[in-house]
């Protein structure tokens, strides 16, 4: 979601024992069980309190899921009157299937996906950004910047956020998609292997594949962060927002508490959690750079409009939607 500091703080003495307990408990949340035996209606009734409302989140195994997981495991959600039932999916496709089936209420998504959902008639609204990142990597020593990609081959997945990211980077370098040759490879591990083997000049990749690539000698040309693009969002159907507005606000209060909690600890205190849930190889432990998480914030309307315009240009969106049509003020006015 945002980016405040996590590095170099006090608390090393607290760390490893607490982290092991957290890592042990986290599996339950990621398996989709969400609440512990003392949570929910039964636990609330026993304590003489109103039952906490449950929000089911469909997240991908990425770094932007970590604050939500910490919020639940540290009980910050319960403190704010909500129970987070966190379910992670190995791919966006699996997440979308679960979303279509009504198995999750909120989901980690992106601005291109928001265009597609709403084109299909689903009234899905952005409630905040999340802290994701895509990087552009190369193994070609002659390519030192994005502008050097003219006439080169780039691996990505068409009509998705990876293509949008590439388009925005090219635009900033004075180029267009017509200036490069796109090779479509939806499978992220395959993209990395093709790039490592010199089968393309560049590829757009997420973590942990960026760290794997740089460890293998690939170079980073740029990222969504350096390009000042943040297309990563959390979203809910409007009907869920209407039904669970207070719970959603409680979820964000818990998220912010989790960020504050992590600020008081060393990166090493939760590095094992990152490795387990994001999928970094243990061998790259020393090379992991944990994001500087910050409080939840709403998406930038200008960036939302940019993505909607691109989706229209690509034929993914025919409806006359503007940022205000796909953004919720349930938490941020």
KEMAR-422115 format. One record per residue (C-alpha): z, x, y; residue in three letters; residue number from 1. Coordinates in nm, 4 decimals. Example, Ala and Ser with C-alpha at 12.3 -4.5 7.8 and 13.67 -1.06 7.14 Angstrom:
residues 2
<r Z="0.7800" X="1.2300" Y="-0.4500" type="ALA" seq="1"/>
<r Z="0.7140" X="1.3670" Y="-0.1060" type="SER" seq="2"/>
This chain:
residues 333
<r Z="0.0000" X="0.0000" Y="0.0000" type="UNK" seq="1"/>
<r Z="0.0880" X="0.2260" Y="0.2938" type="UNK" seq="2"/>
<r Z="0.1814" X="0.5903" Y="0.3176" type="UNK" seq="3"/>
<r Z="0.5196" X="0.7183" Y="0.4217" type="UNK" seq="4"/>
<r Z="0.6926" X="1.0232" Y="0.2776" type="UNK" seq="5"/>
<r Z="0.8131" X="1.0774" Y="-0.0761" type="UNK" seq="6"/>
<r Z="0.8097" X="1.4587" Y="-0.0938" type="UNK" seq="7"/>
<r Z="1.0844" X="1.7066" Y="-0.0278" type="UNK" seq="8"/>
<r Z="1.3771" X="1.4624" Y="-0.0051" type="UNK" seq="9"/>
<r Z="1.7347" X="1.4958" Y="-0.1256" type="UNK" seq="10"/>
<r Z="1.8442" X="1.3496" Y="-0.4543" type="UNK" seq="11"/>
<r Z="1.7319" X="1.6039" Y="-0.7131" type="UNK" seq="12"/>
<r Z="2.0766" X="1.5871" Y="-0.8747" type="UNK" seq="13"/>
<r Z="2.0424" X="1.2133" Y="-0.9375" type="UNK" seq="14"/>
<r Z="1.6953" X="1.2357" Y="-1.0745" type="UNK" seq="15"/>
<r Z="1.6212" X="1.3125" Y="-1.4341" type="UNK" seq="16"/>
<r Z="1.8855" X="1.0958" Y="-1.6031" type="UNK" seq="17"/>
<r Z="1.7988" X="0.7980" Y="-1.3864" type="UNK" seq="18"/>
<r Z="1.4291" X="0.8515" Y="-1.4423" type="UNK" seq="19"/>
<r Z="1.4669" X="0.8555" Y="-1.8199" type="UNK" seq="20"/>
<r Z="1.6466" X="0.5220" Y="-1.8063" type="UNK" seq="21"/>
<r Z="1.3771" X="0.3861" Y="-1.5767" type="UNK" seq="22"/>
<r Z="1.0939" X="0.5119" Y="-1.7948" type="UNK" seq="23"/>
<r Z="1.2592" X="0.3615" Y="-2.1029" type="UNK" seq="24"/>
<r Z="1.2959" X="0.0246" Y="-1.9375" type="UNK" seq="25"/>
<r Z="0.9544" X="0.0187" Y="-1.7745" type="UNK" seq="26"/>
<r Z="0.7680" X="-0.0485" Y="-2.0970" type="UNK" seq="27"/>
<r Z="0.9055" X="-0.3991" Y="-2.1116" type="UNK" seq="28"/>
<r Z="0.7667" X="-0.4834" Y="-1.7703" type="UNK" seq="29"/>
<r Z="0.4258" X="-0.3400" Y="-1.8449" type="UNK" seq="30"/>
<r Z="0.4067" X="-0.5239" Y="-2.1746" type="UNK" seq="31"/>
<r Z="0.4320" X="-0.8412" Y="-1.9728" type="UNK" seq="32"/>
<r Z="0.7825" X="-0.9490" Y="-2.0606" type="UNK" seq="33"/>
<r Z="0.8847" X="-0.9291" Y="-1.6943" type="UNK" seq="34"/>
<r Z="1.2396" X="-1.0563" Y="-1.6977" type="UNK" seq="35"/>
<r Z="1.5353" X="-0.9122" Y="-1.8850" type="UNK" seq="36"/>
<r Z="1.7730" X="-1.1436" Y="-2.0772" type="UNK" seq="37"/>
<r Z="1.9934" X="-1.1829" Y="-1.7723" type="UNK" seq="38"/>
<r Z="1.7048" X="-1.2698" Y="-1.5426" type="UNK" seq="39"/>
<r Z="1.5464" X="-1.6040" Y="-1.4646" type="UNK" seq="40"/>
<r Z="1.6964" X="-1.9508" Y="-1.4955" type="UNK" seq="41"/>
<r Z="1.9557" X="-1.8670" Y="-1.7649" type="UNK" seq="42"/>
<r Z="2.0910" X="-1.5640" Y="-1.5827" type="UNK" seq="43"/>
<r Z="2.0946" X="-1.7449" Y="-1.2510" type="UNK" seq="44"/>
<r Z="2.2732" X="-2.0452" Y="-1.3982" type="UNK" seq="45"/>
<r Z="2.5384" X="-1.8208" Y="-1.5513" type="UNK" seq="46"/>
<r Z="2.5958" X="-1.6596" Y="-1.2130" type="UNK" seq="47"/>
<r Z="2.6034" X="-1.9940" Y="-1.0346" type="UNK" seq="48"/>
<r Z="2.2940" X="-1.9084" Y="-0.8319" type="UNK" seq="49"/>
<r Z="1.9597" X="-2.0864" Y="-0.7921" type="UNK" seq="50"/>
<r Z="1.7004" X="-1.9697" Y="-1.0453" type="UNK" seq="51"/>
<r Z="1.4757" X="-1.6904" Y="-0.9187" type="UNK" seq="52"/>
<r Z="1.1123" X="-1.7900" Y="-0.9013" type="UNK" seq="53"/>
<r Z="0.8782" X="-1.5823" Y="-1.1165" type="UNK" seq="54"/>
<r Z="0.5561" X="-1.4236" Y="-0.9923" type="UNK" seq="55"/>
<r Z="0.3186" X="-1.2866" Y="-1.2540" type="UNK" seq="56"/>
<r Z="0.1214" X="-0.9857" Y="-1.1303" type="UNK" seq="57"/>
<r Z="-0.1899" X="-0.8478" Y="-1.2980" type="UNK" seq="58"/>
<r Z="-0.2124" X="-0.4791" Y="-1.2123" type="UNK" seq="59"/>
<r Z="-0.4267" X="-0.1884" Y="-1.3222" type="UNK" seq="60"/>
<r Z="-0.2553" X="0.1290" Y="-1.4533" type="UNK" seq="61"/>
<r Z="-0.2790" X="0.3102" Y="-1.1216" type="UNK" seq="62"/>
<r Z="-0.0496" X="0.4673" Y="-0.8680" type="UNK" seq="63"/>
<r Z="-0.0380" X="0.1571" Y="-0.6506" type="UNK" seq="64"/>
<r Z="0.1440" X="-0.0298" Y="-0.9300" type="UNK" seq="65"/>
<r Z="0.4439" X="0.2057" Y="-0.9275" type="UNK" seq="66"/>
<r Z="0.6423" X="0.0522" Y="-0.6349" type="UNK" seq="67"/>
<r Z="0.6159" X="-0.2939" Y="-0.7927" type="UNK" seq="68"/>
<r Z="0.7432" X="-0.1568" Y="-1.1233" type="UNK" seq="69"/>
<r Z="1.0314" X="0.0251" Y="-0.9543" type="UNK" seq="70"/>
<r Z="1.1137" X="-0.2915" Y="-0.7563" type="UNK" seq="71"/>
<r Z="1.1632" X="-0.4846" Y="-1.0798" type="UNK" seq="72"/>
<r Z="1.3419" X="-0.2157" Y="-1.2790" type="UNK" seq="73"/>
<r Z="1.5876" X="-0.1459" Y="-0.9960" type="UNK" seq="74"/>
<r Z="1.6554" X="-0.5181" Y="-0.9492" type="UNK" seq="75"/>
<r Z="1.5178" X="-0.5341" Y="-0.5970" type="UNK" seq="76"/>
<r Z="1.3133" X="-0.8396" Y="-0.6917" type="UNK" seq="77"/>
<r Z="1.6234" X="-1.0295" Y="-0.8085" type="UNK" seq="78"/>
<r Z="1.8044" X="-0.9319" Y="-0.4879" type="UNK" seq="79"/>
<r Z="1.5258" X="-1.1059" Y="-0.2975" type="UNK" seq="80"/>
<r Z="1.5180" X="-1.4220" Y="-0.5073" type="UNK" seq="81"/>
<r Z="1.2125" X="-1.3463" Y="-0.7195" type="UNK" seq="82"/>
<r Z="1.1393" X="-1.2140" Y="-1.0687" type="UNK" seq="83"/>
<r Z="0.8307" X="-0.9924" Y="-1.1013" type="UNK" seq="84"/>
<r Z="0.6539" X="-1.0385" Y="-1.4343" type="UNK" seq="85"/>
<r Z="0.4246" X="-0.7347" Y="-1.4339" type="UNK" seq="86"/>
<r Z="0.1288" X="-0.7150" Y="-1.6685" type="UNK" seq="87"/>
<r Z="-0.1042" X="-0.4166" Y="-1.6660" type="UNK" seq="88"/>
<r Z="-0.4635" X="-0.4113" Y="-1.7867" type="UNK" seq="89"/>
<r Z="-0.6781" X="-0.1169" Y="-1.8910" type="UNK" seq="90"/>
<r Z="-0.9792" X="-0.2364" Y="-1.6942" type="UNK" seq="91"/>
<r Z="-1.0704" X="-0.4659" Y="-1.4067" type="UNK" seq="92"/>
<r Z="-1.2699" X="-0.6740" Y="-1.6558" type="UNK" seq="93"/>
<r Z="-0.9609" X="-0.7377" Y="-1.8702" type="UNK" seq="94"/>
<r Z="-0.7616" X="-0.8216" Y="-1.5575" type="UNK" seq="95"/>
<r Z="-1.0278" X="-1.0690" Y="-1.4417" type="UNK" seq="96"/>
<r Z="-1.0348" X="-1.2409" Y="-1.7826" type="UNK" seq="97"/>
<r Z="-0.6575" X="-1.2884" Y="-1.7631" type="UNK" seq="98"/>
<r Z="-0.6874" X="-1.4132" Y="-1.4045" type="UNK" seq="99"/>
<r Z="-0.9585" X="-1.6641" Y="-1.4980" type="UNK" seq="100"/>
<r Z="-0.7409" X="-1.7868" Y="-1.7838" type="UNK" seq="101"/>
<r Z="-0.4460" X="-1.8420" Y="-1.5494" type="UNK" seq="102"/>
<r Z="-0.2332" X="-1.5769" Y="-1.7184" type="UNK" seq="103"/>
<r Z="-0.1599" X="-1.3956" Y="-1.3910" type="UNK" seq="104"/>
<r Z="-0.1029" X="-1.5332" Y="-1.0420" type="UNK" seq="105"/>
<r Z="-0.1463" X="-1.2288" Y="-0.8209" type="UNK" seq="106"/>
<r Z="-0.3654" X="-0.9309" Y="-0.8900" type="UNK" seq="107"/>
<r Z="-0.4527" X="-0.5858" Y="-0.7640" type="UNK" seq="108"/>
<r Z="-0.8117" X="-0.6165" Y="-0.6492" type="UNK" seq="109"/>
<r Z="-1.0533" X="-0.4812" Y="-0.3884" type="UNK" seq="110"/>
<r Z="-1.2620" X="-0.6172" Y="-0.1040" type="UNK" seq="111"/>
<r Z="-1.5823" X="-0.6357" Y="-0.3096" type="UNK" seq="112"/>
<r Z="-1.4015" X="-0.8309" Y="-0.5813" type="UNK" seq="113"/>
<r Z="-1.2620" X="-1.0671" Y="-0.3150" type="UNK" seq="114"/>
<r Z="-1.6224" X="-1.1381" Y="-0.2086" type="UNK" seq="115"/>
<r Z="-1.7226" X="-1.2144" Y="-0.5669" type="UNK" seq="116"/>
<r Z="-1.4207" X="-1.4382" Y="-0.6364" type="UNK" seq="117"/>
<r Z="-1.4867" X="-1.6470" Y="-0.3260" type="UNK" seq="118"/>
<r Z="-1.8608" X="-1.6640" Y="-0.3897" type="UNK" seq="119"/>
<r Z="-1.7709" X="-1.8204" Y="-0.7247" type="UNK" seq="120"/>
<r Z="-1.5708" X="-2.0892" Y="-0.5457" type="UNK" seq="121"/>
<r Z="-1.2264" X="-1.9454" Y="-0.6077" type="UNK" seq="122"/>
<r Z="-1.0089" X="-1.9654" Y="-0.2988" type="UNK" seq="123"/>
<r Z="-0.8539" X="-1.6197" Y="-0.3377" type="UNK" seq="124"/>
<r Z="-0.6730" X="-1.4728" Y="-0.0383" type="UNK" seq="125"/>
<r Z="-0.5684" X="-1.1184" Y="0.0517" type="UNK" seq="126"/>
<r Z="-0.1926" X="-1.0934" Y="0.1066" type="UNK" seq="127"/>
<r Z="-0.1747" X="-0.7166" Y="0.1695" type="UNK" seq="128"/>
<r Z="-0.3376" X="-0.3831" Y="0.1079" type="UNK" seq="129"/>
<r Z="-0.2327" X="-0.1609" Y="-0.1815" type="UNK" seq="130"/>
<r Z="-0.2255" X="0.2168" Y="-0.2036" type="UNK" seq="131"/>
<r Z="-0.5327" X="0.3083" Y="-0.4066" type="UNK" seq="132"/>
<r Z="-0.7809" X="0.5908" Y="-0.3714" type="UNK" seq="133"/>
<r Z="-1.1316" X="0.6842" Y="-0.4833" type="UNK" seq="134"/>
<r Z="-1.2643" X="1.0404" Y="-0.4522" type="UNK" seq="135"/>
<r Z="-1.6168" X="1.1791" Y="-0.4481" type="UNK" seq="136"/>
<r Z="-1.6429" X="1.4868" Y="-0.6727" type="UNK" seq="137"/>
<r Z="-1.9164" X="1.7400" Y="-0.7352" type="UNK" seq="138"/>
<r Z="-1.9791" X="2.0292" Y="-0.9698" type="UNK" seq="139"/>
<r Z="-2.2846" X="2.1524" Y="-0.7773" type="UNK" seq="140"/>
<r Z="-2.1960" X="2.4643" Y="-0.5804" type="UNK" seq="141"/>
<r Z="-2.4766" X="2.3937" Y="-0.3318" type="UNK" seq="142"/>
<r Z="-2.3134" X="2.0674" Y="-0.2227" type="UNK" seq="143"/>
<r Z="-2.0388" X="2.1290" Y="0.0299" type="UNK" seq="144"/>
<r Z="-2.0320" X="1.7919" Y="0.2111" type="UNK" seq="145"/>
<r Z="-2.1517" X="1.4352" Y="0.1774" type="UNK" seq="146"/>
<r Z="-2.4537" X="1.5142" Y="0.3950" type="UNK" seq="147"/>
<r Z="-2.5712" X="1.7589" Y="0.1270" type="UNK" seq="148"/>
<r Z="-2.6206" X="1.4695" Y="-0.1160" type="UNK" seq="149"/>
<r Z="-2.9620" X="1.3752" Y="0.0242" type="UNK" seq="150"/>
<r Z="-3.2050" X="1.3698" Y="-0.2685" type="UNK" seq="151"/>
<r Z="-2.9227" X="1.4215" Y="-0.5185" type="UNK" seq="152"/>
<r Z="-2.7986" X="1.2116" Y="-0.8111" type="UNK" seq="153"/>
<r Z="-2.4662" X="1.0266" Y="-0.7864" type="UNK" seq="154"/>
<r Z="-2.2909" X="0.8490" Y="-1.0753" type="UNK" seq="155"/>
<r Z="-2.1146" X="0.5207" Y="-1.0038" type="UNK" seq="156"/>
<r Z="-2.0949" X="0.1547" Y="-1.1041" type="UNK" seq="157"/>
<r Z="-2.3334" X="-0.0698" Y="-0.9085" type="UNK" seq="158"/>
<r Z="-2.2223" X="-0.3788" Y="-0.7172" type="UNK" seq="159"/>
<r Z="-1.8614" X="-0.2672" Y="-0.7324" type="UNK" seq="160"/>
<r Z="-1.6092" X="-0.0938" Y="-0.5124" type="UNK" seq="161"/>
<r Z="-1.7394" X="0.2480" Y="-0.6223" type="UNK" seq="162"/>
<r Z="-2.0836" X="0.1698" Y="-0.4784" type="UNK" seq="163"/>
<r Z="-1.9299" X="0.0304" Y="-0.1601" type="UNK" seq="164"/>
<r Z="-1.7196" X="0.3454" Y="-0.1217" type="UNK" seq="165"/>
<r Z="-2.0282" X="0.5627" Y="-0.1642" type="UNK" seq="166"/>
<r Z="-2.2223" X="0.3529" Y="0.0874" type="UNK" seq="167"/>
<r Z="-1.9506" X="0.3894" Y="0.3517" type="UNK" seq="168"/>
<r Z="-1.9262" X="0.7669" Y="0.2991" type="UNK" seq="169"/>
<r Z="-2.3033" X="0.8012" Y="0.3261" type="UNK" seq="170"/>
<r Z="-2.3086" X="0.5933" Y="0.6441" type="UNK" seq="171"/>
<r Z="-2.0506" X="0.8203" Y="0.8039" type="UNK" seq="172"/>
<r Z="-2.2697" X="1.1200" Y="0.7116" type="UNK" seq="173"/>
<r Z="-2.5795" X="0.9605" Y="0.8658" type="UNK" seq="174"/>
<r Z="-2.7340" X="0.8707" Y="0.5290" type="UNK" seq="175"/>
<r Z="-2.7987" X="0.5520" Y="0.3313" type="UNK" seq="176"/>
<r Z="-2.8053" X="0.4648" Y="-0.0360" type="UNK" seq="177"/>
<r Z="-3.1834" X="0.5093" Y="-0.0238" type="UNK" seq="178"/>
<r Z="-3.1239" X="0.8816" Y="0.0375" type="UNK" seq="179"/>
<r Z="-2.9631" X="0.9352" Y="-0.3045" type="UNK" seq="180"/>
<r Z="-3.0483" X="0.8552" Y="-0.6655" type="UNK" seq="181"/>
<r Z="-2.7858" X="0.6341" Y="-0.8261" type="UNK" seq="182"/>
<r Z="-2.7162" X="0.6601" Y="-1.1965" type="UNK" seq="183"/>
<r Z="-2.5117" X="0.3642" Y="-1.3129" type="UNK" seq="184"/>
<r Z="-2.2261" X="0.4504" Y="-1.5492" type="UNK" seq="185"/>
<r Z="-1.9517" X="0.1842" Y="-1.5540" type="UNK" seq="186"/>
<r Z="-1.7223" X="0.3797" Y="-1.7886" type="UNK" seq="187"/>
<r Z="-1.5045" X="0.6097" Y="-1.5802" type="UNK" seq="188"/>
<r Z="-1.4303" X="0.8721" Y="-1.8521" type="UNK" seq="189"/>
<r Z="-1.8037" X="0.9001" Y="-1.9182" type="UNK" seq="190"/>
<r Z="-1.8713" X="0.9599" Y="-1.5482" type="UNK" seq="191"/>
<r Z="-1.6297" X="1.2502" Y="-1.5501" type="UNK" seq="192"/>
<r Z="-1.7784" X="1.4049" Y="-1.8638" type="UNK" seq="193"/>
<r Z="-2.1352" X="1.3757" Y="-1.7319" type="UNK" seq="194"/>
<r Z="-2.0335" X="1.5415" Y="-1.4063" type="UNK" seq="195"/>
<r Z="-1.8482" X="1.8219" Y="-1.5842" type="UNK" seq="196"/>
<r Z="-2.1588" X="1.8845" Y="-1.7966" type="UNK" seq="197"/>
<r Z="-2.3906" X="1.9044" Y="-1.4963" type="UNK" seq="198"/>
<r Z="-2.5772" X="1.5783" Y="-1.5717" type="UNK" seq="199"/>
<r Z="-2.5376" X="1.4587" Y="-1.2120" type="UNK" seq="200"/>
<r Z="-2.4594" X="1.6069" Y="-0.8717" type="UNK" seq="201"/>
<r Z="-2.1632" X="1.3875" Y="-0.7770" type="UNK" seq="202"/>
<r Z="-1.9521" X="1.0936" Y="-0.8943" type="UNK" seq="203"/>
<r Z="-1.7026" X="0.8483" Y="-0.7477" type="UNK" seq="204"/>
<r Z="-1.3782" X="0.8528" Y="-0.9480" type="UNK" seq="205"/>
<r Z="-1.0210" X="0.7197" Y="-0.9286" type="UNK" seq="206"/>
<r Z="-0.7021" X="0.8912" Y="-1.0379" type="UNK" seq="207"/>
<r Z="-0.6099" X="1.0334" Y="-1.2821" type="UNK" seq="208"/>
<r Z="-0.9733" X="1.1394" Y="-1.3375" type="UNK" seq="209"/>
<r Z="-0.9838" X="1.3142" Y="-1.0004" type="UNK" seq="210"/>
<r Z="-0.7009" X="1.5453" Y="-1.1025" type="UNK" seq="211"/>
<r Z="-0.8645" X="1.5992" Y="-1.4421" type="UNK" seq="212"/>
<r Z="-1.1898" X="1.6874" Y="-1.2684" type="UNK" seq="213"/>
<r Z="-1.0433" X="1.9313" Y="-1.0205" type="UNK" seq="214"/>
<r Z="-0.8510" X="2.0957" Y="-1.3053" type="UNK" seq="215"/>
<r Z="-1.1897" X="2.1490" Y="-1.4731" type="UNK" seq="216"/>
<r Z="-1.3331" X="2.3133" Y="-1.1613" type="UNK" seq="217"/>
<r Z="-1.4932" X="2.0197" Y="-0.9804" type="UNK" seq="218"/>
<r Z="-1.4657" X="1.9974" Y="-0.6019" type="UNK" seq="219"/>
<r Z="-1.3643" X="1.6986" Y="-0.3900" type="UNK" seq="220"/>
<r Z="-1.6167" X="1.6152" Y="-0.1184" type="UNK" seq="221"/>
<r Z="-1.4205" X="1.3281" Y="0.0298" type="UNK" seq="222"/>
<r Z="-1.2113" X="1.0233" Y="-0.0468" type="UNK" seq="223"/>
<r Z="-1.1404" X="0.6743" Y="0.0741" type="UNK" seq="224"/>
<r Z="-0.8482" X="0.8262" Y="0.2630" type="UNK" seq="225"/>
<r Z="-1.0467" X="1.0965" Y="0.4420" type="UNK" seq="226"/>
<r Z="-1.3167" X="0.8380" Y="0.5187" type="UNK" seq="227"/>
<r Z="-1.0428" X="0.6069" Y="0.6508" type="UNK" seq="228"/>
<r Z="-1.1458" X="0.3287" Y="0.4154" type="UNK" seq="229"/>
<r Z="-0.8832" X="0.1136" Y="0.2470" type="UNK" seq="230"/>
<r Z="-1.0571" X="-0.1497" Y="0.0328" type="UNK" seq="231"/>
<r Z="-0.7660" X="-0.1915" Y="-0.2115" type="UNK" seq="232"/>
<r Z="-0.5723" X="-0.5181" Y="-0.1856" type="UNK" seq="233"/>
<r Z="-0.3270" X="-0.7524" Y="-0.3531" type="UNK" seq="234"/>
<r Z="-0.4492" X="-1.1122" Y="-0.3686" type="UNK" seq="235"/>
<r Z="-0.3412" X="-1.4607" Y="-0.4764" type="UNK" seq="236"/>
<r Z="-0.5181" X="-1.7961" Y="-0.5101" type="UNK" seq="237"/>
<r Z="-0.4353" X="-2.0211" Y="-0.2155" type="UNK" seq="238"/>
<r Z="-0.2701" X="-2.2746" Y="-0.4482" type="UNK" seq="239"/>
<r Z="-0.0190" X="-2.0085" Y="-0.5613" type="UNK" seq="240"/>
<r Z="0.0463" X="-1.9087" Y="-0.2007" type="UNK" seq="241"/>
<r Z="0.1152" X="-2.2733" Y="-0.1173" type="UNK" seq="242"/>
<r Z="0.3477" X="-2.3175" Y="-0.4160" type="UNK" seq="243"/>
<r Z="0.5310" X="-1.9839" Y="-0.4030" type="UNK" seq="244"/>
<r Z="0.5297" X="-1.8650" Y="-0.0426" type="UNK" seq="245"/>
<r Z="0.9002" X="-1.7722" Y="-0.0389" type="UNK" seq="246"/>
<r Z="0.8696" X="-1.5859" Y="-0.3689" type="UNK" seq="247"/>
<r Z="0.5733" X="-1.3868" Y="-0.2390" type="UNK" seq="248"/>
<r Z="0.7701" X="-1.2902" Y="0.0701" type="UNK" seq="249"/>
<r Z="1.0590" X="-1.1889" Y="-0.1574" type="UNK" seq="250"/>
<r Z="0.8181" X="-0.9784" Y="-0.3638" type="UNK" seq="251"/>
<r Z="0.7142" X="-0.7833" Y="-0.0542" type="UNK" seq="252"/>
<r Z="1.0761" X="-0.7343" Y="0.0539" type="UNK" seq="253"/>
<r Z="1.1436" X="-0.5917" Y="-0.2933" type="UNK" seq="254"/>
<r Z="0.8366" X="-0.3690" Y="-0.2659" type="UNK" seq="255"/>
<r Z="0.9609" X="-0.2255" Y="0.0644" type="UNK" seq="256"/>
<r Z="1.3038" X="-0.1627" Y="-0.0883" type="UNK" seq="257"/>
<r Z="1.1388" X="0.0232" Y="-0.3761" type="UNK" seq="258"/>
<r Z="0.9507" X="0.2433" Y="-0.1300" type="UNK" seq="259"/>
<r Z="1.2762" X="0.3254" Y="0.0510" type="UNK" seq="260"/>
<r Z="1.4373" X="0.3995" Y="-0.2851" type="UNK" seq="261"/>
<r Z="1.1631" X="0.6487" Y="-0.3731" type="UNK" seq="262"/>
<r Z="1.1851" X="0.8126" Y="-0.0316" type="UNK" seq="263"/>
<r Z="1.5364" X="0.9266" Y="-0.1181" type="UNK" seq="264"/>
<r Z="1.4287" X="1.1067" Y="-0.4336" type="UNK" seq="265"/>
<r Z="1.2279" X="1.4097" Y="-0.5322" type="UNK" seq="266"/>
<r Z="0.8796" X="1.3609" Y="-0.6744" type="UNK" seq="267"/>
<r Z="1.0063" X="1.5100" Y="-0.9985" type="UNK" seq="268"/>
<r Z="1.2502" X="1.2189" Y="-1.0325" type="UNK" seq="269"/>
<r Z="0.9700" X="0.9777" Y="-1.1218" type="UNK" seq="270"/>
<r Z="0.6874" X="1.2080" Y="-1.2261" type="UNK" seq="271"/>
<r Z="0.7291" X="1.1137" Y="-1.5916" type="UNK" seq="272"/>
<r Z="0.6819" X="0.7505" Y="-1.4933" type="UNK" seq="273"/>
<r Z="0.3542" X="0.8370" Y="-1.3164" type="UNK" seq="274"/>
<r Z="0.2310" X="1.0261" Y="-1.6220" type="UNK" seq="275"/>
<r Z="0.3202" X="0.7438" Y="-1.8588" type="UNK" seq="276"/>
<r Z="0.1873" X="0.4497" Y="-1.6610" type="UNK" seq="277"/>
<r Z="-0.1101" X="0.5961" Y="-1.4718" type="UNK" seq="278"/>
<r Z="-0.2346" X="0.8064" Y="-1.7625" type="UNK" seq="279"/>
<r Z="-0.2202" X="1.1642" Y="-1.6357" type="UNK" seq="280"/>
<r Z="-0.2254" X="1.4259" Y="-1.9128" type="UNK" seq="281"/>
<r Z="0.1104" X="1.5971" Y="-1.9526" type="UNK" seq="282"/>
<r Z="-0.0705" X="1.9314" Y="-1.9155" type="UNK" seq="283"/>
<r Z="-0.1542" X="1.8441" Y="-1.5528" type="UNK" seq="284"/>
<r Z="0.2026" X="1.7596" Y="-1.4595" type="UNK" seq="285"/>
<r Z="0.2328" X="2.0362" Y="-1.2021" type="UNK" seq="286"/>
<r Z="-0.0899" X="1.9329" Y="-1.0279" type="UNK" seq="287"/>
<r Z="-0.0015" X="1.5700" Y="-0.9632" type="UNK" seq="288"/>
<r Z="0.0322" X="1.4778" Y="-0.5967" type="UNK" seq="289"/>
<r Z="0.2238" X="1.1506" Y="-0.5674" type="UNK" seq="290"/>
<r Z="0.1134" X="0.9326" Y="-0.2735" type="UNK" seq="291"/>
<r Z="0.3289" X="0.8929" Y="0.0333" type="UNK" seq="292"/>
<r Z="0.4032" X="0.5249" Y="-0.0178" type="UNK" seq="293"/>
<r Z="0.4812" X="0.3148" Y="0.2861" type="UNK" seq="294"/>
<r Z="0.5872" X="-0.0431" Y="0.3567" type="UNK" seq="295"/>
<r Z="0.3509" X="-0.3257" Y="0.2722" type="UNK" seq="296"/>
<r Z="0.0906" X="-0.4042" Y="0.5391" type="UNK" seq="297"/>
<r Z="-0.1945" X="-0.6505" Y="0.5716" type="UNK" seq="298"/>
<r Z="-0.5569" X="-0.5432" Y="0.5383" type="UNK" seq="299"/>
<r Z="-0.7569" X="-0.4462" Y="0.8462" type="UNK" seq="300"/>
<r Z="-0.9828" X="-0.7440" Y="0.9385" type="UNK" seq="301"/>
<r Z="-1.2596" X="-0.5068" Y="1.0503" type="UNK" seq="302"/>
<r Z="-1.2640" X="-0.3424" Y="0.7066" type="UNK" seq="303"/>
<r Z="-1.2637" X="-0.6819" Y="0.5361" type="UNK" seq="304"/>
<r Z="-1.5639" X="-0.7910" Y="0.7452" type="UNK" seq="305"/>
<r Z="-1.7412" X="-0.4637" Y="0.6645" type="UNK" seq="306"/>
<r Z="-1.7039" X="-0.5250" Y="0.2916" type="UNK" seq="307"/>
<r Z="-1.8129" X="-0.8882" Y="0.3222" type="UNK" seq="308"/>
<r Z="-2.1246" X="-0.7800" Y="0.5140" type="UNK" seq="309"/>
<r Z="-2.2076" X="-0.5200" Y="0.2476" type="UNK" seq="310"/>
<r Z="-2.1602" X="-0.7781" Y="-0.0281" type="UNK" seq="311"/>
<r Z="-2.4015" X="-1.0098" Y="0.1549" type="UNK" seq="312"/>
<r Z="-2.6570" X="-0.7304" Y="0.1868" type="UNK" seq="313"/>
<r Z="-2.6291" X="-0.6721" Y="-0.1878" type="UNK" seq="314"/>
<r Z="-2.6726" X="-1.0411" Y="-0.2697" type="UNK" seq="315"/>
<r Z="-2.3187" X="-1.0654" Y="-0.4070" type="UNK" seq="316"/>
<r Z="-2.2136" X="-1.3080" Y="-0.1337" type="UNK" seq="317"/>
<r Z="-2.4165" X="-1.5912" Y="0.0149" type="UNK" seq="318"/>
<r Z="-2.1340" X="-1.7828" Y="0.1819" type="UNK" seq="319"/>
<r Z="-2.0684" X="-1.7368" Y="0.5533" type="UNK" seq="320"/>
<r Z="-1.7209" X="-1.5922" Y="0.5122" type="UNK" seq="321"/>
<r Z="-1.5319" X="-1.3878" Y="0.7686" type="UNK" seq="322"/>
<r Z="-1.2100" X="-1.1886" Y="0.7333" type="UNK" seq="323"/>
<r Z="-0.9971" X="-1.4794" Y="0.8540" type="UNK" seq="324"/>
<r Z="-1.1338" X="-1.6953" Y="0.5714" type="UNK" seq="325"/>
<r Z="-1.0073" X="-1.4627" Y="0.2971" type="UNK" seq="326"/>
<r Z="-0.6802" X="-1.3335" Y="0.4475" type="UNK" seq="327"/>
<r Z="-0.3408" X="-1.5017" Y="0.4119" type="UNK" seq="328"/>
<r Z="-0.0602" X="-1.4960" Y="0.6674" type="UNK" seq="329"/>
<r Z="0.2055" X="-1.5765" Y="0.4069" type="UNK" seq="330"/>
<r Z="0.3759" X="-1.2413" Y="0.4769" type="UNK" seq="331"/>
<r Z="0.1935" X="-1.0894" Y="0.7745" type="UNK" seq="332"/>
<r Z="0.1014" X="-1.2992" Y="1.0773" type="UNK" seq="333"/>
